[in-house]
Amino acid sequence: MGVGAALYSGSKCYFFDGKRYIRVTRGDTGPGTVDSGYPAPITNWAWPAGFGVRGIDAALYSGSKTYFFEGDRYIRVTRGDTGPGTVDAGYPAPISNWAWPAGFGVSGIDAALYSGSKTYFFDGDRYIRVTRSDTGPGTVDSGYPAPISNWNWPAGFGEHGIDAALYSGSKTYFFDGNRYIRVTRGDTGPGTVDAGYPADIANWNWPSDFARGERVGLSFKSLLPVDATITSFIKRQFTEIRRLYVKSGLDCRFGSTEDLSGDASLQPLLALDVGTCTLGNPTAEHNLLFANRNGVPADELVVYIVQTLVGGGGNLLGCATHPAGEPGAAIVQSNALWLTAHEIGHVLGLFHVTTSSDNLMFPNVGWTNLPPDLSDSEKATMIGSALSVPS
């Protein structure tokens, strides 16, 4: 599955996996040794109530300070190499305080990297480089955001985003699912990927159940022309499901995108009849649309983008009803960042939760306390799905 965040901390390194973390004693290279007593619960950090209780997105070493990021909030902590330290007054604070370029990191980031005189932040398939000191947002360097492809990583690695980044003296480590790379570099520039990488995350010799989980594959097919708008929509939907699901023990992997708008026989399905939109009861139009899997493996999921959904009580943005053996969901383009995550949750066995608008499975897009949560039992259900395979 992979790690959710990594933190350089002088003589120690910390790795975060959902509600747990480990502390490792190591040098610039090699896995080092997991300290006694780990994994430990993330609650040991004694962060403010509600912050990071189910995991964090990123951690940043910053000299005398450490920053932790969860969704659209962050905290600043004064600490040494070990121990939780003390959360500075005024935190959690909104991530907008960093004053990043419009559209970057609005709902959160995937990773943060200390790099001497520079700091790097990663959001999906883009990143920024910032000149800053131990505290404060600093200044985003000219020319950013830039595409993550600028790092020249091996084919297929980090193409759609990374899970964590770790400063390690003369080396930098990047993590993507159950793989990682080691890079030799200075404060700036992509550096050079060391020979023998990507490698399996198992090389770190972490406890057997740490950062190991299940994987689910996800492809997108659109009845609308895949122009810049739809491409941006797909990228954001995938970034958010990937970021949220990794905290649940699921590594969401991107399959492919296909433009079906040129198929005249499918155009009548732009206004897709979903009937009652109940699992196990696909309509004739479901059957027609979902037959277009075109090379997607049987155990992977497809999200179909249509113009409107007809039925199900009206005003639907998504419907997870699908024919047997053709798992997936249909959605419409919207501003609901976790729409795909919600519908794929249904496909993986989750039901609506009407008692809490903080929960991903709340039956509309009016989530509160973002990002939305998943309970431990819901995580177990998704991991136990036949569509989740060993990572």
Number of C-alpha atoms within 10 A of each C-alpha: 28 29 27 33 28 30 27 23 23 16 12 18 22 18 23 28 27 25 18 20 25 22 22 21 15 16 14 13 13 10 16 16 14 20 12 10 8 15 20 15 15 20 18 11 16 14 20 13 9 9 20 23 19 19 23 27 29 27 29 26 24 22 17 12 18 24 18 22 27 25 25 19 21 24 23 22 21 15 16 14 15 13 10 16 17 15 20 12 10 8 15 21 15 17 20 18 11 14 14 20 13 9 9 20 23 17 19 26 28 29 29 29 26 23 22 16 13 18 23 18 22 27 28 26 19 19 25 23 22 21 15 16 15 13 13 9 16 16 15 20 12 10 8 15 21 15 16 20 18 11 15 14 20 13 9 9 20 23 18 20 26 28 30 28 30 27 23 22 17 12 18 24 18 22 27 25 28 21 19 25 23 23 21 15 16 15 14 13 10 16 17 15 20 12 10 8 15 21 15 14 21 17 11 14 12 20 13 8 8 22 27 22 20 23 23 27 19 21 21 23 24 23 23 19 15 19 10 9 10 15 14 12 18 21 16 21 20 26 25 23 22 25 27 27 23 25 26 26 25 28 30 23 20 19 16 13 17 15 15 19 17 11 9 10 10 15 16 11 18 19 15 22 19 24 19 16 21 13 15 11 15 20 18 13 17 20 14 13 20 23 12 15 21 9 8 17 14 11 15 21 24 25 25 25 25 22 18 20 23 18 15 15 9 10 11 16 21 27 29 25 24 25 21 12 10 19 21 25 24 29 22 22 18 12 11 17 18 23 25 25 22 27 24 26 23 20 22 24 16 20 15 14 13 12 10 14 19 18 21 28 27 20 16 17 17 11 19 14 12 17 21 20 23 20 12 10 10 18 18 13 15 24 22 14 15 11 20 21 17 13 19
